[in-house]
């Protein structure tokens, strides 16, 4: 009963959203990392070996992007878990990063470099 009363009196400003915003931004950064990895591979600036041969080099590239995502998520979660983070800024930055990752994986862009 006491916990329910506490929840009822808590305002929106008091709720900490840092953990959720860390997850959102980390996913966008991981997506952007994958886009950069694909672009660098297309430009022959990066060579990552295959982890699972039947799938080819994509297994190594996606594994590296997942590792980057997990590291960033862990760092952001540790730093933001007890904070109130501006969701507008975080979501806008996330959308920009995801848009960049889509552009980087677009093959006609690779010919411009």
Residue pairs with C-beta under 8 A, 6 or more apart in sequence:
13 84
15 84
16 81
16 82
16 83
16 84
17 84
17 85
17 87
18 77
18 79
18 80
18 81
18 82
18 83
18 84
18 85
19 77
19 80
19 81
21 76
21 80
21 85
21 87
21 90
22 73
22 76
22 77
22 79
22 80
22 81
22 85
23 73
23 77
24 90
24 91
24 94
25 72
25 76
25 90
25 93
25 94
26 69
26 72
26 73
26 76
26 77
27 69
27 73
27 94
28 93
28 94
28 95
28 97
28 98
29 68
29 69
29 72
29 97
30 65
30 66
30 68
30 69
30 70
30 72
30 73
31 65
31 97
31 98
31 101
32 97
32 98
32 100
32 101
32 104
33 64
33 65
33 68
33 69
33 101
34 61
34 62
34 65
34 101
34 105
35 100
35 101
35 102
35 103
35 104
35 105
36 101
36 104
37 46
37 48
37 61
37 64
37 65
38 61
38 104
38 105
39 104
39 105
39 109
39 110
40 46
41 47
41 48
41 57
41 61
42 107
42 110
43 110
43 113
48 57
48 60
48 61
48 64
49 57
49 60
50 56
50 57
50 58
50 59
50 60
51 59
51 60
51 63
52 59
103 109
